[in-house]
Amino acid sequence: MNAIAMWFVLAALQIPAAPSAEAPPETPAFEPYDKSLAEGLDEVRGLSGAKKFDEAYALCGRLLAPTRFDAWRERQRAEAGGMKRVVEAATPAFDWLGVSGLSPEERAAVHYAEGVVASTAGDRARAEPVFQSARSLAGPGDVRLASIYNLGVNALLDGEEQRAKIPELQGGQAAPPAPPAAAPGAPPPPDPLDLARAAYLRAKTHLVERVRAQWDDADTRANIELVQRRLKELDEIQKKREEQKKKDEQEKQDEKDEKEKDEKKNPSDQKKDDEKEQEQKPDDSEKQDPKDDEKSENDKKDQEEPPKPEDAEQSKDEKPEEQKPEPQPSEESLEKLLTKEEMMRLLDVLKQHEEEYDKLKAQMRQSRRAKAKKDW
């Protein structure tokens, strides 16, 4: 088997394969690295430390570039026939001889190095997919654990960046300002709060996976606690926003109802109501009848004077004949026929009659007393 494998190696290196008429072989984007993998990774770290990020990316590409033998083997696998089965059967021998390309674990190490370069450069968008590739290719070990941890940290940093854009956290504003108007037909801009929540949840997923693989890792546990606090903070902000939104909607509804109520009321009806209310008010300028004033004064005088004991005794024995008052004209006829002077004279006559009536009552009381004494 080793001899057959060696023959395939020599054939791949010395005899160029015939180009396919349907799909010509692609030229590799990078020329394969001619040194060992360890030397290449050390050189990548040095370029990253010197902030030569483009050169570090290019070196990672050279480390991952397929060799001539890898290109030949892939062409044989792509074609149907007996050669495909022979190449697949000889693959373990190729790996044993070291003529194959990088193993999955070695490719994972190169992807991890590229992810570290991207993180150092602040290019988290490029770092995440290469860390994902390192995580998928690496077996159990440090490369896999480090890739998972860096995925969580990158997502956490994304969340922190979006959190800094949340209006409520930029100056203690009670409510977020109105978002900028989007172009007609374009979707509204994303809310930083939603973007931050998505990044924190992604970070939580990776960090929980990392702590399950190694539960006593202090950095991972601290980052998980930070993510939990951030998510709780976002939930509180979201709750306040919903309460403020309900309050604003209720105020708008109240204003709308009040406006509709005012519009339904006709201005002419309001004017009529005001005139009617004015008519129902009493007129203070109207004069009162002087006879009514005189009568009210007499009634008040009678109420103030208490009855005398002599009057009470007289009412028990006999009732004196009271003089019938002369018929007087009605109030309506007086108002129509009498002048002011005639009215005053009439009042004097009435007063004189009352005085004569009081004298008559006094004489009757004296005569009754004298009679009662004589009988005794």
Secondary structure, DSSP 8 states (H G I E B T S, - for coil): -HHHHHHHHHHHHHS-----SSS-----SS----S-HHHHHHHHHHHHHTT-HHHHHHHHHHHHS--HHHHHHHHHHHS-SHHHHHHHHTHHHHHHHT-S---HHHHHHHHHHHHHHHHHTT-HHHHHHHHHHHHHH--SSHHHHHHHHHHHHHHHHHHHHHHTT-GGGTT--SS--------TTS-----HHHHHHHHHHHHHHHHHHHHHHSTT-HHHHHHHHHHHHHHHHHHHHHHHHHHHHHHHHHHHHHHHHHHHHHHHS-HHHHHHHHHHHHHHS--TTS---HHHHHHHHHHHHHHHS---HHHHHHHHH-------------HHHHHHH--HHHHHHHHHHHHHHHHHHHHHHHHHHHHHHHHHHHH-
